[in-house]
Amino acid sequence: MDRKIRTVEDVLQLLDTLFAPQADRWTADAGTWWDGFYADRSRPVPFFVAKPDENLVSYLDRGLVTAGRALDLGCGPGRNALHLASLGFEVDAVDLSPAAIAWGRERAQDTATEVRFVCGDAFSLSGTGLLGTYDLIYDSGCFHHLPPHRRISYLALLEQHLAPGGRFGIACFADGAVGSELSDADFYRQGRLEGGLAYTPESLRRIFSDLTEIELRRMRDEPPESPRFGEPFLWTALFGRDD
């Protein structure tokens, strides 16, 4: 007889299993899924480019974010982590995919840039050896692959690891552009995430209401020759922690 639920985390792990048969992109097996995704580096995937997000560059240029300790969540091959490190940040970058981490480390070696790349679960940072707080936590493309119940884990990560006075930046699927617009309940009814969840500005403001909004806008479209990455199907937002 299975009577194991005692904590909130027990409930979250049970809900995780509702999606596991589809091996969706955030489950315990997600590293394997993403390894296959990153296997062919020549694929025309927009975010395979070695360019930082245009909004992140803008935050830095305008002084909205200043150098310090940074955490790149779901870092992929490390394009944003490497940019931050080149500007003097002490950067930790975490991803579930060994292939993505290996690619990021190669890029760091090729550019003589120092980033600590770690393969592991961002919701269990202590298990990856990443400890303490960060002046900047940045997420470009991780949040929209989480099932609704894991927003609880995500907010707990910010509460624990975003330093007082720190900044949280995010880029995620925009409503009306890309990603699924099903209700949260419908994802559980069908047992899959349809490649990612779309968000409205209002939902992002509500989810991150414990933080102070600094800027929320669509990502600007950047031409192929631009040194920055920009796709208008994404929302970008910057929040601050006041305490």
Protein Blocks (a to p, Z undefined) as FASTA:
>chain_A
ZZfbfbfklmmmmmmmmmmmnopakbmklmmmmmmmmmpmmbccfklpccdcfklmmmmm
nopaccdddddehklnolmmmmmmmnopacddddfblklmmmmmmmmmmnopacdddddd
fklmmlnopgcjdfbdcdehjlmmpcfklmmmmmmmmmmmmcghiacddddddehiaocf
bdfklmmmnopaehpacddfklmmmmmmmpccfbdcddddddfklcbdcdfkbccddddd
fZZ
